[in-house]
């Protein structure tokens, strides 16, 4: 999914994509490989006529009156085509001047930047000083300088606006790695300048947002190119996409792209308010987006194989753009700054933009919340159950059949009132499936006791030979008078030792394909023949269990759904963990801010410390933003995106990194279970389970490749 999620933004993205295709911008970029001419692209005037050069600028200076969030939509689409020309540096220059310039500077400069008669360039480093209105020094590498008529150059905390065509400006334009958007070295010697006081922060933040959108465009196009080619390329008699190694390359590209997309989307939103919120979000975006473009460009080349390292193939166009962005944006520096910003106590606010109709819903929810907030916990739970507020997204009468807007309003108002809804965990996944597939008699027997927390449910799916392959069920149910005798074993069953009921997959027909012979049954965990054996984990705790069935009698009345048709019911249960809308980042992850104090205590213990901590902070933030984007898309009426399918994988991966960082920072204390080593050793002993339980990371990558990218399954898998 692109940065665009609202209807208007999606329409803008489609327009920009169509423009890029019709004007063959990728072909125009390729033409620059063998041309030494530094000229504006043929489409430059059209970009101005469409209003895209001034999309983010006020109308009184020739702009369209929109914002950075619209601008990044266009930037991403142009980047997908590696569009040639100085579009990005020009709009960065105009965005900075619009945000930090005085009225005189704005009125003199912005109209030209909006209509394309003035071309902008941007430096982010160098060593330039200003005295008496004249700038001297080395501006470093300047993006777009070869064609520029105006250059922004940082000077201490300020920004100098330089007339590139005036005196005292020397522009050296050696051959660029990315000739479609060449860079240059710029030196100043008494060049007249206009100084925007205190604008360096604005320059860095906005450049990071806009160029990170550029990087996301590169990453997304490379992901789609690689996935498409892997479906077409035949080796050893089958598409290479069927090979897990290739499929995982494509999945890794998709995950990196979506994390970066979420971060850039959020940074664009933060540009409306600026300040520390923008600095935090922009640093997070750059930390993820530039490396994502580099990763995807390289993996796209790897997936294509030999053809991708030929001059004729387009893969190297994206390699050139990605490598340039990686070094120009300095993702390592951005990560280090993110650590520093976090150290200062800055945290990104996660908000969902609700439509006007939320106001009426809010009045009703607020009245209800205020009416129950002071009730005892058991009475409060009863009222939540009676009204459907206990699980708002569930169907009536057990929930409220709440849509995205209502769910989010309920979350906000309950939080403000200090109301915590009961935590049902695995019980909720099972009960929702029962509501969806069970008979009314079964619903009447099981739902209310579960909601009252009188009965806990466990999920009896995994078996010794059927972990991630949930359909590989061997637990057998044999027909007898009035019901079934169940024999077999389940394993890794969370909470079985405290559960009163279990929801089990059993095999009722061994003579059909494995998905067709499964039946779902509710099993009394205290029935004769049920044996629960807790499994001691590496940490010493026993949260998982083995469960053995020895001639356990299950009544026909406890069969949920059709006999031999239970796989559909089972899949519903597997999917019900994440059906509600929310903006959380996952309760089992270590917040990024929690790593800052241990790092500050022993910075010498962590190689690349500030950058490594910053990358973790950015990834943790982006994981939460995956859910937030999903919520915002739902509110905007959009279709579900890929975010939910990726959250579990991301949660697992960053858990590994948190454990590694904490262990290194604790040094010798990591040898002990008390003191500082306690938490890190718990992470060491248990974090690997996150990439195993609930579907291994390898299986999740297969699912991402197949269900999101449309890659084919291995034909050997039945």
Wavefront OBJ file of the C-alpha trace (Angstrom):
o trace
v 0.000 0.000 0.000
v 1.238 3.469 -0.842
v 1.522 6.429 1.525
v -1.945 7.493 0.347
v -4.847 6.039 2.346
v -7.644 8.622 2.104
v -9.844 8.719 -0.974
v -8.438 12.086 -2.080
v -4.855 10.992 -1.571
v -5.439 7.733 -3.462
v -6.897 9.690 -6.363
v -3.868 11.989 -6.354
v -1.534 8.987 -6.321
v -3.334 7.420 -9.276
v -3.091 10.677 -11.214
v 0.643 10.956 -10.514
v 1.204 7.319 -11.471
v -0.707 7.764 -14.711
v 1.327 10.865 -15.516
v 4.591 9.016 -14.918
v 3.494 6.154 -17.166
v 2.204 8.315 -19.995
v 5.297 10.494 -20.014
v 7.562 7.421 -19.704
v 9.551 9.028 -16.921
v 11.529 5.861 -16.304
v 12.597 5.926 -19.937
v 13.562 9.568 -19.542
v 15.684 8.644 -16.510
v 17.396 5.921 -18.519
v 18.185 8.406 -21.290
v 20.165 10.459 -18.759
v 22.626 7.563 -18.349
v 24.244 8.359 -21.674
v 23.708 12.099 -21.775
v 26.050 14.708 -20.385
v 23.535 17.521 -20.757
v 22.319 19.124 -17.551
v 18.871 20.254 -18.618
v 15.465 20.251 -17.032
v 13.312 17.260 -17.975
v 10.746 17.743 -20.725
v 7.935 17.308 -18.196
v 9.104 20.189 -15.980
v 6.592 22.703 -17.330
v 3.793 20.158 -16.977
v 4.704 19.512 -13.349
v 4.269 23.223 -12.745
v 1.016 23.387 -14.732
v -0.420 20.499 -12.710
v 0.334 22.514 -9.578
v 2.606 19.859 -8.129
v 5.645 22.115 -7.681
v 3.491 24.294 -5.461
v 1.133 21.644 -4.133
v 2.115 22.429 -0.543
v 2.371 26.219 -0.897
v -0.240 28.875 -0.049
v -2.392 30.076 -2.901
v -1.246 33.685 -2.483
v 2.243 32.732 -3.716
v 1.029 30.604 -6.593
v 0.576 27.348 -4.698
v -2.353 24.950 -4.462
v -2.946 25.404 -0.745
v -2.442 21.797 0.353
v 0.205 20.382 2.670
v 3.238 18.135 2.959
v 1.004 15.072 3.286
v -0.280 15.679 -0.255
v 3.197 16.486 -1.532
v 4.726 13.206 -0.344
v 2.043 11.272 -2.238
v 3.289 12.814 -5.490
v 6.948 12.431 -4.485
v 6.464 8.710 -3.861
v 4.806 8.120 -7.232
v 7.444 10.066 -9.156
v 10.148 8.103 -7.319
v 8.561 4.838 -8.416
v 9.375 5.903 -11.944
v 12.830 7.258 -10.913
v 11.599 10.487 -12.482
v 14.487 12.656 -13.662
v 14.982 16.235 -12.635
v 15.176 18.378 -9.509
v 11.564 18.026 -8.361
v 12.471 16.854 -4.834
v 15.124 19.496 -4.040
v 12.917 22.225 -5.505
v 9.907 21.366 -3.347
v 12.143 20.954 -0.285
v 13.494 24.453 -0.840
v 10.023 25.936 -1.222
v 8.663 24.025 1.783
v 11.451 25.313 4.026
v 11.073 28.900 2.866
v 7.292 28.687 3.312
v 7.776 27.423 6.869
v 10.700 29.584 8.016
v 11.103 32.558 5.691
v 9.865 36.081 6.305
v 7.125 37.620 4.197
v 9.566 39.453 1.934
v 11.523 36.286 1.119
v 8.340 34.315 0.535
v 6.858 36.868 -1.827
v 10.136 37.161 -3.797
v 11.007 33.497 -4.096
v 8.023 31.195 -3.716
v 6.089 32.158 -6.873
v 9.088 31.217 -9.010
v 9.563 27.912 -7.204
v 5.840 27.164 -7.672
v 5.755 27.918 -11.411
v 9.054 26.191 -12.169
v 10.962 29.281 -13.281
v 13.163 28.949 -10.165
v 14.884 25.629 -9.536
v 15.870 24.741 -6.003
v 18.788 22.796 -4.556
v 19.484 21.711 -0.993
v 22.600 21.126 1.090
v 22.342 19.287 4.404
v 25.975 19.489 5.489
v 29.106 21.466 4.695
v 30.890 24.165 6.630
v 29.692 27.613 5.581
v 29.904 30.860 7.513
v 28.109 34.155 6.933
v 29.466 37.618 7.624
v 27.818 40.888 6.632
v 25.332 39.195 4.340
v 27.934 37.159 2.433
v 28.555 33.390 2.708
v 31.866 31.582 2.315
v 32.942 27.982 2.717
v 32.301 24.479 1.466
v 28.599 23.657 1.147
v 29.416 19.996 0.569
v 27.332 17.807 -1.675
v 24.243 19.627 -2.896
v 21.307 17.738 -4.388
v 20.129 19.358 -7.613
v 22.817 22.069 -7.674
v 23.765 21.580 -11.337
v 20.471 23.084 -12.517
v 19.704 25.259 -9.529
v 18.995 28.947 -9.484
v 18.562 28.931 -5.683
v 20.389 26.886 -3.048
v 19.591 26.393 0.639
v 22.723 25.955 2.750
v 22.852 25.336 6.516
v 24.924 27.827 8.503
v 25.055 26.883 12.167
v 21.440 26.928 13.348
v 20.434 29.106 10.408
v 19.883 28.578 6.695
v 21.358 30.749 3.955
v 19.398 31.257 0.753
v 21.944 31.543 -2.055
v 21.423 32.857 -5.582
v 23.165 30.083 -7.493
v 23.525 32.275 -10.572
v 25.178 35.143 -8.702
v 28.758 35.879 -7.859
v 30.834 33.946 -5.372
v 29.235 30.580 -6.220
v 31.261 27.740 -7.726
v 29.429 24.581 -8.758
v 31.464 21.501 -9.630
v 29.382 18.798 -11.317
v 31.383 15.565 -11.703
v 29.545 12.523 -13.111
v 26.887 11.449 -10.601
v 26.029 7.915 -9.559
v 22.420 8.898 -10.236
v 22.531 11.020 -13.401
v 18.735 11.289 -13.425
v 19.041 13.623 -10.445
v 22.674 14.708 -10.296
v 24.442 16.099 -7.284
v 27.246 18.657 -7.258
v 29.907 20.094 -5.006
v 29.333 23.742 -4.141
v 31.767 26.268 -2.675
v 30.961 29.834 -1.716
v 33.294 32.813 -1.645
v 31.551 35.946 -0.489
v 28.252 34.960 -2.101
v 25.374 37.324 -1.191
v 22.737 35.502 0.875
v 19.494 35.950 2.712
v 19.580 34.273 6.116
v 16.613 32.471 7.649
v 17.402 32.594 11.357
v 16.960 29.327 13.238
v 15.771 27.483 10.137
v 18.292 24.619 10.077
v 15.991 22.406 12.098
v 13.167 23.030 9.628
v 15.465 22.307 6.681
v 16.669 18.997 8.057
v 13.221 17.829 9.154
v 11.418 18.652 5.910
v 14.236 17.312 3.744
v 14.053 14.066 5.693
v 10.297 13.790 5.224
v 10.289 14.510 1.491
v 13.356 12.468 0.572
v 12.160 9.594 2.745
v 8.982 9.587 0.639
v 11.282 9.406 -2.365
v 13.007 6.395 -0.778
v 9.659 4.708 -0.106
v 8.779 5.062 -3.782
v 12.030 3.333 -4.733
v 11.465 0.574 -2.163
v 7.887 -0.065 -3.271
v 8.711 -0.245 -6.965
v 11.622 -2.601 -6.318
v 9.385 -4.817 -4.185
v 6.765 -5.030 -6.905
v 9.360 -5.544 -9.648
v 11.024 -8.358 -7.748
v 7.753 -10.079 -6.852
v 6.430 -9.840 -10.419
v 9.628 -11.228 -11.929
v 9.798 -14.084 -9.429
v 6.376 -15.244 -10.634
v 7.499 -15.212 -14.284
v 11.042 -16.569 -14.120
v 11.135 -20.362 -14.522
v 14.071 -22.347 -13.141
v 14.197 -26.091 -12.615
v 10.711 -26.340 -14.049
v 8.925 -23.958 -11.703
v 8.626 -20.207 -10.997
v 11.433 -19.092 -8.704
v 8.799 -17.520 -6.405
v 7.982 -21.052 -5.247
v 11.420 -21.371 -3.677
v 11.297 -20.245 -0.072
v 14.596 -18.372 -0.260
v 13.271 -16.164 -3.056
v 9.876 -15.821 -1.395
v 11.547 -14.611 1.781
v 13.584 -12.035 -0.149
v 10.321 -10.649 -1.499
v 8.651 -10.769 1.928
v 11.570 -8.919 3.512
v 11.245 -6.235 0.865
v 7.529 -5.908 1.558
v 7.989 -5.633 5.325
v 10.779 -3.048 5.058
v 8.669 -1.040 2.624
v 5.564 -1.053 4.805
v 7.467 -0.074 7.949
v 9.086 2.799 6.072
v 5.780 3.801 4.507
v 4.107 4.004 7.895
v 6.924 6.134 9.269
v 6.888 8.526 6.293
v 3.100 8.794 6.396
v 3.324 9.771 10.055
v 6.159 12.229 9.443
v 4.108 13.950 6.761
v 1.241 14.292 9.233
v 3.631 15.717 11.844
v 4.785 18.417 9.413
v 1.516 20.253 10.035
v 2.521 20.955 13.640
v 6.308 20.987 13.382
v 8.472 21.188 16.480
v 9.719 18.156 18.362
v 6.915 15.979 17.029
v 8.146 16.593 13.477
v 11.791 16.141 14.438
v 11.017 12.786 16.063
v 8.841 11.555 13.196
v 11.198 12.780 10.467
v 14.207 11.121 12.104
v 12.267 7.853 12.425
v 11.211 8.055 8.772
v 14.772 8.543 7.529
v 16.119 5.840 9.831
v 13.838 3.322 8.117
v 13.163 4.665 4.613
v 16.667 5.166 3.261
v 17.853 1.670 4.346
v 14.586 0.206 3.037
v 15.256 1.650 -0.414
v 18.796 0.277 -0.307
v 17.644 -3.164 0.861
v 14.869 -3.424 -1.716
v 17.057 -2.229 -4.583
v 19.664 -4.846 -3.708
v 17.186 -7.691 -3.153
v 15.342 -6.809 -6.346
v 18.649 -7.193 -8.179
v 19.281 -10.500 -6.411
v 15.845 -11.868 -7.317
v 16.279 -10.886 -10.969
v 19.695 -12.512 -11.143
v 22.106 -11.923 -13.997
v 19.727 -9.881 -16.136
v 19.626 -7.194 -13.421
v 23.307 -6.414 -13.702
v 23.096 -5.612 -17.387
v 22.963 -2.064 -18.657
v 19.684 -2.691 -20.426
v 17.745 -3.660 -17.319
v 16.175 -0.971 -15.140
v 17.203 -2.472 -11.795
v 20.387 -0.426 -11.613
v 18.399 2.813 -12.027
v 16.899 2.080 -8.634
v 20.233 0.981 -7.180
v 21.650 4.346 -8.173
v 18.783 6.311 -6.641
v 18.728 4.198 -3.461
v 22.474 4.442 -2.845
v 22.385 8.198 -3.360
v 19.522 8.601 -0.903
v 21.177 6.352 1.678
v 24.285 8.492 1.824
v 22.653 11.880 1.302
v 20.092 11.356 4.034
v 22.571 9.761 6.484
v 20.237 7.224 8.076
v 22.811 6.541 10.791
v 22.863 10.188 11.814
v 19.070 10.253 11.842
v 18.974 7.205 14.119
v 21.462 8.815 16.502
v 19.343 11.954 16.612
v 16.226 9.901 17.287
v 17.939 8.473 20.346
v 18.783 11.990 21.500
v 15.246 13.250 20.937
v 13.880 10.303 22.878
v 16.358 11.030 25.668
v 14.780 14.483 25.960
v 11.446 12.859 26.667
v 9.877 13.378 23.254
v 7.440 10.677 22.149
v 5.324 10.658 19.021
v 1.650 11.072 19.653
v -0.451 8.431 17.869
v -3.737 9.910 16.718
v -6.537 8.886 14.412
v -8.293 11.575 12.414
v -12.006 10.970 12.972
v -14.794 12.263 10.689
v -17.514 14.697 11.856
v -19.994 11.899 12.600
v -17.749 10.863 15.486
v -19.114 13.780 17.524
v -22.576 12.254 17.980
v -21.081 8.867 18.840
v -18.755 10.507 21.334
v -21.623 12.151 23.222
v -23.351 8.799 23.715
v -20.158 6.944 24.679
v -19.016 9.672 27.060
v -22.361 9.682 28.857
v -22.193 5.913 29.288
v -18.555 5.967 30.438
v -19.170 8.645 33.019
v -22.140 6.676 34.310
v -20.157 3.500 35.077
v -16.665 4.753 35.876
v -17.239 4.737 39.640
v -18.980 1.335 39.820
v -17.251 -1.630 41.503
v -15.323 -3.757 39.008
v -17.849 -6.626 38.898
v -20.794 -4.275 38.390
v -18.876 -2.328 35.775
v -18.141 -5.553 33.877
v -21.826 -6.530 34.034
v -22.886 -3.211 32.520
v -20.226 -3.526 29.807
v -21.531 -6.996 28.913
v -25.212 -5.936 28.972
v -24.568 -3.023 26.607
v -22.091 -4.696 24.234
v -19.314 -2.301 25.191
v -17.254 -5.197 26.535
v -16.339 -6.209 22.962
v -17.661 -3.413 20.732
v -16.625 -4.981 17.398
v -18.515 -8.212 18.117
v -21.953 -8.676 16.549
v -25.043 -7.744 18.563
v -26.255 -8.558 21.168
v -22.838 -9.647 22.509
v -21.098 -6.596 21.111
v -22.221 -3.467 19.323
v -21.237 -4.379 15.766
v -19.173 -1.202 16.032
v -17.436 0.114 12.986
v -13.986 1.647 13.022
v -15.110 5.123 14.075
v -17.190 3.903 17.003
v -14.453 1.531 18.179
v -11.913 4.314 18.252
v -14.243 6.727 20.041
v -14.921 4.049 22.669
v -11.189 3.503 23.166
v -10.598 7.225 23.630
v -13.512 7.885 25.968
v -12.921 4.818 28.102
v -9.266 5.784 28.472
v -10.241 9.299 29.541
v -12.710 7.883 32.095
v -10.210 5.356 33.439
v -12.324 2.374 32.382
v -10.465 -0.819 31.581
v -12.423 -3.469 29.731
v -11.943 -7.093 30.852
v -8.957 -8.833 29.292
v -10.143 -12.140 27.858
v -7.080 -13.139 25.855
v -7.438 -16.450 24.039
v -10.957 -16.864 25.421
v -12.107 -13.975 23.253
v -10.807 -15.508 20.023
v -12.673 -18.730 20.738
v -15.904 -17.122 21.877
v -16.099 -14.855 18.848
v -15.763 -17.917 16.609
v -18.531 -19.610 18.591
v -20.769 -16.587 18.064
v -20.003 -16.744 14.345
v -20.405 -20.515 13.790
v -22.149 -22.192 16.718
v -25.824 -23.020 17.245
v -27.959 -20.784 19.426
v -27.981 -23.452 22.149
v -24.168 -23.520 22.162
v -23.986 -19.752 22.254
v -26.406 -19.645 25.182
v -24.346 -22.224 27.094
v -20.893 -20.824 26.525
v -20.823 -17.095 25.773
v -22.178 -15.531 28.970
v -20.044 -17.622 31.384
v -16.978 -16.732 29.315
v -17.797 -13.015 29.320
v -18.416 -13.160 33.073
v -14.943 -14.748 33.346
v -16.429 -17.780 35.078
v -14.936 -20.050 32.415
v -11.567 -19.648 30.679
v -11.096 -21.170 27.217
v -7.919 -22.488 25.624
v -7.159 -23.218 21.990
v -6.316 -26.851 21.236
v -4.729 -26.606 17.792
v -0.987 -27.352 17.797
v 0.266 -30.939 17.871
v 3.756 -32.484 18.002
v 3.737 -32.915 14.225
v 1.460 -29.979 13.425
v 2.830 -26.682 14.663
v 2.728 -24.004 12.016
v 0.937 -26.531 9.791
v -2.303 -26.208 11.751
v -4.202 -28.494 9.368
v -1.838 -31.417 9.945
v -4.135 -32.718 12.693
v -3.722 -36.309 13.946
v -5.906 -36.125 17.066
v -8.698 -38.539 16.115
v -12.415 -38.423 16.809
v -14.338 -41.659 16.281
v -18.127 -41.742 15.947
v -20.035 -43.436 18.829
v -23.645 -43.291 19.955
v -24.500 -39.688 20.777
v -21.101 -38.282 20.078
v -17.413 -38.889 19.531
v -14.458 -40.490 21.287
v -11.398 -38.269 21.040
v -7.860 -39.647 21.262
v -4.598 -37.843 20.652
v -2.287 -35.139 21.883
v -2.086 -31.361 21.702
v 0.960 -29.311 22.665
v 2.033 -25.719 23.265
v -1.464 -25.018 24.587
v -1.408 -21.700 26.429
v -3.473 -21.616 29.600
v -4.718 -25.213 29.402
v -3.837 -25.687 33.091
v -6.351 -23.017 34.111
v -8.944 -23.469 31.371
v -12.394 -24.924 31.900
v -13.092 -25.449 28.187
v -10.974 -26.010 25.110
v -11.696 -25.416 21.436
v -10.112 -28.264 19.508
v -9.352 -29.321 15.968
v -9.829 -33.073 15.531
v -9.663 -35.389 12.535
v -12.972 -37.044 11.753
v -12.163 -38.290 8.245
v -8.643 -39.515 7.432
v -9.540 -40.493 3.847
v -9.894 -36.991 2.358
v -7.374 -34.125 1.870
v -6.213 -32.919 5.257
v -8.138 -29.634 5.190
v -11.405 -31.454 4.421
v -11.434 -33.976 7.269
v -11.236 -31.616 10.264
v -14.022 -30.940 12.763
v -14.156 -28.341 15.552
v -15.234 -29.465 19.015
v -15.630 -27.830 22.409
v -14.049 -30.080 25.056
v -14.565 -29.927 28.817
v -11.015 -29.721 30.188
v -12.154 -31.524 33.355
v -13.768 -34.422 31.525
v -12.651 -38.007 32.053
v -9.691 -38.827 29.850
v -8.305 -35.270 29.629
v -4.799 -34.936 31.043
v -2.943 -31.616 31.176
v 0.826 -31.612 31.686
v 2.457 -28.181 32.091
v 5.620 -27.652 30.102
v 8.472 -25.980 31.922
v 9.899 -23.266 29.714
v 13.459 -22.024 29.478
v 12.590 -19.232 31.907
v 11.346 -21.698 34.496
v 7.699 -20.664 34.064
v 4.958 -22.975 32.791
v 2.558 -21.074 30.557
v 2.285 -23.814 27.906
v 0.983 -27.332 28.271
v 0.716 -30.746 26.720
v -2.849 -32.030 26.610
v -3.645 -35.722 26.185
v -7.023 -37.181 25.214
v -7.729 -40.800 26.104
v -11.221 -41.852 24.984
v -12.670 -38.452 25.844
v -16.399 -38.466 25.100
v -17.595 -35.354 23.279
v -21.324 -34.971 22.711
v -22.755 -34.149 19.291
v -24.068 -31.034 20.995
v -20.479 -29.838 21.428
v -19.505 -30.047 17.761
v -19.191 -26.517 16.380
v -19.953 -26.160 12.695
v -20.267 -29.014 10.221
v -18.570 -32.366 10.658
v -15.538 -32.516 8.339
v -16.003 -28.800 7.656
v -14.093 -27.476 10.638
v -11.128 -25.939 8.812
v -13.192 -22.849 7.983
v -14.087 -22.526 11.659
v -10.470 -23.066 12.703
v -9.231 -20.397 10.303
v -11.758 -17.957 11.718
v -10.365 -18.589 15.189
v -6.806 -18.030 13.967
v -7.890 -14.705 12.481
v -9.944 -13.435 15.404
v -6.909 -12.378 17.430
v -6.641 -9.102 15.523
v -10.130 -8.202 14.364
v -10.582 -5.053 16.433
v -9.335 -1.660 15.325
v -6.666 0.004 17.453
v -3.494 1.978 17.473
v -1.376 -0.020 19.874
v 2.103 -1.268 19.192
v 1.941 -4.640 20.847
v 1.939 -5.212 24.563
v 4.770 -7.739 24.549
v 7.392 -5.439 23.067
v 9.939 -3.351 24.964
v 9.336 0.380 24.411
v 12.195 2.121 22.664
v 12.537 4.698 25.414
v 13.341 1.872 27.861
v 16.691 1.327 26.139
v 17.947 4.890 26.438
v 18.808 4.919 30.163
v 20.720 1.583 30.040
v 22.607 2.871 26.997
v 23.464 6.161 28.695
v 24.761 4.232 31.722
v 27.221 2.205 29.629
v 27.527 3.624 26.088
v 30.941 2.010 25.671
v 29.393 -1.462 25.801
v 27.291 -1.104 22.643
v 29.017 -0.833 19.280
v 27.337 1.828 17.186
v 25.275 2.477 20.272
v 23.216 5.611 19.620
v 22.419 4.572 16.062
v 21.507 1.037 17.067
v 19.191 2.225 19.827
v 17.686 4.754 17.420
v 16.976 2.065 14.835
v 15.178 0.039 17.477
v 13.136 3.084 18.504
v 12.208 3.729 14.878
v 11.195 0.107 14.246
v 9.160 -0.056 17.447
v 7.440 3.201 16.530
v 6.748 1.981 13.003
v 5.246 -1.237 14.336
v 2.674 0.815 16.223
v 2.128 2.952 13.147
v 1.235 -0.141 11.118
v -1.811 -0.526 13.353
v -2.478 3.196 13.359
v -2.483 3.338 9.554
v -4.860 0.409 9.499
v -7.199 2.269 11.833
v -7.010 5.450 9.780
v -7.629 3.505 6.567
v -10.694 1.870 8.132
v -12.017 5.266 9.217
v -11.454 6.569 5.687
v -13.482 3.678 4.273
v -10.516 1.957 2.652
v -9.946 -1.746 2.209
v -7.774 -3.645 4.682
v -4.047 -3.279 4.046
v -1.112 -5.551 4.705
v -0.237 -4.077 8.084
v -1.954 -6.633 10.311
v -0.282 -9.575 8.610
v 3.137 -8.039 9.245
v 2.756 -6.943 12.853
v 3.494 -10.334 14.399
v 6.634 -10.804 12.314
v 7.900 -7.327 13.157
v 7.122 -7.829 16.851
v 9.216 -10.989 16.838
v 12.171 -9.462 15.029
v 12.479 -6.366 17.170
v 12.137 -8.539 20.272
v 15.320 -10.302 19.267
v 17.083 -6.987 18.866
v 15.858 -5.685 22.232
v 17.238 -8.790 23.927
v 20.593 -8.418 22.185
v 20.916 -4.724 23.050
v 19.986 -5.205 26.702
v 22.400 -8.105 27.065
v 25.299 -6.115 25.659
v 24.506 -3.096 27.816
v 24.315 -5.170 30.992
v 27.792 -6.577 30.427
v 28.879 -8.899 33.221
v 25.516 -8.445 34.941
v 24.019 -10.509 32.122
v 25.549 -13.556 33.807
v 23.117 -13.267 36.720
v 19.374 -13.459 37.173
v 19.183 -10.712 39.785
v 19.759 -7.013 39.384
v 20.054 -5.444 35.916
v 20.515 -8.829 34.264
v 17.069 -10.013 35.279
v 15.127 -8.432 32.440
v 17.728 -9.023 29.762
v 18.043 -12.678 30.684
v 14.293 -13.100 30.629
v 14.336 -11.645 27.114
v 17.231 -13.899 26.121
v 15.473 -17.000 27.376
v 12.024 -16.197 25.999
v 12.217 -13.790 23.064
v 12.961 -16.507 20.529
v 9.588 -17.989 21.344
v 7.942 -14.929 19.787
v 9.247 -15.932 16.370
v 8.029 -19.511 16.878
v 4.663 -19.310 18.643
v 1.595 -18.451 16.576
v 3.348 -19.319 13.319
v 7.095 -19.162 12.879
v 8.716 -16.168 11.245
v 9.481 -18.387 8.253
v 5.814 -19.266 7.885
v 4.835 -15.612 8.291
v 7.213 -14.692 5.476
v 5.637 -17.371 3.313
v 2.205 -15.938 4.112
v 3.299 -12.390 3.316
v 4.732 -13.568 0.017
v 1.678 -15.592 -0.942
v -1.236 -13.606 0.500
v 0.059 -10.061 0.055
v 2.437 -10.287 -2.904
v 0.494 -13.019 -4.681
v 3.430 -15.425 -4.997
v 2.589 -19.063 -5.740
v 2.675 -21.813 -3.124
v 5.089 -24.688 -3.326
v 3.155 -27.386 -5.261
v 4.582 -30.040 -2.954
v 2.562 -28.572 -0.083
v -0.832 -30.192 0.215
l 1 2 3 4 5 6 7 8 9 10 11 12 13 14 15 16 17 18 19 20 21 22 23 24 25 26 27 28 29 30 31 32 33 34 35 36 37 38 39 40 41 42 43 44 45 46 47 48 49 50 51 52 53 54 55 56 57 58 59 60 61 62 63 64 65 66 67 68 69 70 71 72 73 74 75 76 77 78 79 80 81 82 83 84 85 86 87 88 89 90 91 92 93 94 95 96 97 98 99 100 101 102 103 104 105 106 107 108 109 110 111 112 113 114 115 116 117 118 119 120 121 122 123 124 125 126 127 128 129 130 131 132 133 134 135 136 137 138 139 140 141 142 143 144 145 146 147 148 149 150 151 152 153 154 155 156 157 158 159 160 161 162 163 164 165 166 167 168 169 170 171 172 173 174 175 176 177 178 179 180 181 182 183 184 185 186 187 188 189 190 191 192 193 194 195 196 197 198 199 200 201 202 203 204 205 206 207 208 209 210 211 212 213 214 215 216 217 218 219 220 221 222 223 224 225 226 227 228 229 230 231 232 233 234 235 236 237 238 239 240 241 242 243 244 245 246 247 248 249 250 251 252 253 254 255 256 257 258 259 260 261 262 263 264 265 266 267 268 269 270 271 272 273 274 275 276 277 278 279 280 281 282 283 284 285 286 287 288 289 290 291 292 293 294 295 296 297 298 299 300 301 302 303 304 305 306 307 308 309 310 311 312 313 314 315 316 317 318 319 320 321 322 323 324 325 326 327 328 329 330 331 332 333 334 335 336 337 338 339 340 341 342 343 344 345 346 347 348 349 350 351 352 353 354 355 356 357 358 359 360 361 362 363 364 365 366 367 368 369 370 371 372 373 374 375 376 377 378 379 380 381 382 383 384 385 386 387 388 389 390 391 392 393 394 395 396 397 398 399 400 401 402 403 404 405 406 407 408 409 410 411 412 413 414 415 416 417 418 419 420 421 422 423 424 425 426 427 428 429 430 431 432 433 434 435 436 437 438 439 440 441 442 443 444 445 446 447 448 449 450 451 452 453 454 455 456 457 458 459 460 461 462 463 464 465 466 467 468 469 470 471 472 473 474 475 476 477 478 479 480 481 482 483 484 485 486 487 488 489 490 491 492 493 494 495 496 497 498 499 500 501 502 503 504 505 506 507 508 509 510 511 512 513 514 515 516 517 518 519 520 521 522 523 524 525 526 527 528 529 530 531 532 533 534 535 536 537 538 539 540 541 542 543 544 545 546 547 548 549 550 551 552 553 554 555 556 557 558 559 560 561 562 563 564 565 566 567 568 569 570 571 572 573 574 575 576 577 578 579 580 581 582 583 584 585 586 587 588 589 590 591 592 593 594 595 596 597 598 599 600 601 602 603 604 605 606 607 608 609 610 611 612 613 614 615 616 617 618 619 620 621 622 623 624 625 626 627 628 629 630 631 632 633 634 635 636 637 638 639 640 641 642 643 644 645 646 647 648 649 650 651 652 653 654 655 656 657 658 659 660 661 662 663 664 665 666 667 668 669 670 671 672 673 674 675 676 677 678 679 680 681 682 683 684 685 686 687 688 689 690 691 692 693 694 695 696 697 698 699 700 701 702 703 704 705 706 707 708 709 710 711 712 713 714 715 716 717 718
